[in-house]
């Protein structure tokens, strides 16, 4: 794209309308790329559904250990 602009600049004077078209074209290309990124984000989020975060997992480990300790104390008494 940039090479096209340089060639066009060498051939003729660029009008405001020419610049507007070039800018619009670039914005359209960027918009398409952002759309692809958004779709990729959705795919990644869907894959992460049901994944437990580390902090929640660690808290759960602590709770299980506490329950195991309580059960072990109760089993010794019985």
C-alpha positions in Angstrom: 0.0 0.0 0.0 2.7 2.5 0.9 4.6 1.8 -2.3 1.4 2.5 -4.2 1.1 5.8 -2.4 4.7 6.8 -3.3 4.2 5.9 -6.9 1.0 7.9 -7.1 2.7 10.9 -5.4 5.4 10.8 -8.1 2.9 10.6 -10.9 0.5 13.4 -9.9 -0.6 15.8 -7.3 -2.8 14.0 -4.7 -6.1 15.6 -3.9 -7.9 15.6 -0.6 -10.3 13.1 -2.1 -7.4 10.8 -3.0 -6.1 11.0 0.5 -9.5 10.4 2.0 -9.9 7.2 -0.1 -6.5 6.0 0.9 -7.2 6.6 4.6 -10.6 5.0 4.3 -9.0 1.9 2.7 -6.5 1.6 5.5 -9.2 1.9 8.2 -11.2 -0.8 6.5 -8.2 -3.1 6.5 -7.5 -2.4 10.2 -11.2 -3.0 10.9 -11.1 -6.4 9.2 -8.0 -7.4 11.2 -9.7 -6.3 14.5 -12.7 -8.4 13.6 -10.5 -11.4 13.1 -8.9 -10.8 16.5 -12.3 -10.5 18.2 -13.4 -13.8 16.7 -10.1 -15.4 18.0 -10.8 -14.0 21.4 -14.2 -15.6 21.4 -12.7 -18.9 20.4 -10.2 -18.7 23.2 -12.8 -17.7 25.8 -15.0 -20.6 24.8 -12.1 -23.0 25.2 -11.4 -21.6 28.7 -15.0 -22.2 29.9 -14.9 -24.6 32.9 -11.2 -23.9 33.5 -10.6 -23.2 37.2 -8.3 -20.3 38.0 -5.3 -21.0 40.1 -6.4 -18.9 43.1 -9.7 -20.7 43.3 -8.0 -24.0 43.0 -5.6 -23.2 45.8 -8.5 -22.1 48.0 -10.2 -25.3 47.3 -7.1 -27.3 48.2 -7.0 -25.5 51.6 -10.6 -26.3 52.2 -10.1 -30.0 51.4 -7.1 -30.2 53.6 -9.1 -28.6 56.5 -11.9 -31.2 55.9 -9.4 -34.0 55.8 -7.9 -32.8 59.1 -11.4 -32.6 60.7 -12.3 -36.1 59.5 -8.9 -37.5 60.7 -9.6 -36.0 64.2 -13.1 -37.5 64.3 -11.8 -40.9 63.1 -9.3 -41.0 65.9 -12.0 -40.4 68.5 -14.3 -43.1 67.2 
